[in-house]
Amino acid sequence: MSNLRVEAAEPTASTRIWFVRAGSWGCLIRSFLADGFVGIAWGETGALTGLVDLRAFEERLIAVYPMRSRRTLTAWAAMLGPISAMMARGDDDMTIEPDARRYCRGKVSSDYRWEQGAQLAHRRSVRWSGSLDRAHLSEPTLHCLGAISTVFRLSADATQEALTTFRTLGAPSVPGQRTQRTSNG
């Protein structure tokens, strides 16, 4: 097991972009966008509130999935850490809408929560703010965004390019996102 420590997020970390994939091949992207969240599976672990040490995540996973390899459980722990302990309200978040070849961007708007019985039980609410065609990003940034991990933090260079490009292009609306209805009272 690893002795790495997952550092708790600082609430003022406004230049971090987390990337979270919406299930295998983006099969849950409509839920991400319509319901305003990002999340990952492994809900059988129960709530992970209070865990910050990578070893603690691994131990929880070993208890729930004893037949899985240590390598697999370490990889899973490295994805559970960001969702439950490292992301903070105000952090930027991105995901991909694979069929449209478009990246969606939003802001993390909640603390970590565990939703028992949900397919993606470990969650953060996200206020989606726009989307961007992948053709507007450089090859190095696309390589960063193509990382194999389900949850990861973008490199400094990819973060800078993504923020600049979204700002420059005006970040058009996010397809499939539910809009809030207001009453005229």
ZIPETA-V346082 format. One record per run of one state. SS is the DSSP state (a for helix, b for strand, c for the rest). FROM is the first residue (numbers start at 1). TO is the last residue. Records with the same first field share a line. If there is no record, write none. Layout:
# ZIPETA-V346082
SS = FROM-TO ; FROM-TO
This chain:
# ZIPETA-V346082
c = 1-4 ; 6-16 ; 21-23 ; 27-28 ; 36-36 ; 41-42 ; 46-52 ; 65-69 ; 87-91 ; 101-101 ; 109-112 ; 115-121 ; 137-138 ; 146-150 ; 154-155 ; 170-171 ; 173-185
b = 5-5 ; 17-20 ; 37-40 ; 53-53 ; 92-97 ; 102-108 ; 113-114 ; 122-133 ; 151-153 ; 172-172
a = 24-26 ; 29-35 ; 43-45 ; 54-64 ; 70-86 ; 98-100 ; 134-136 ; 139-145 ; 156-169
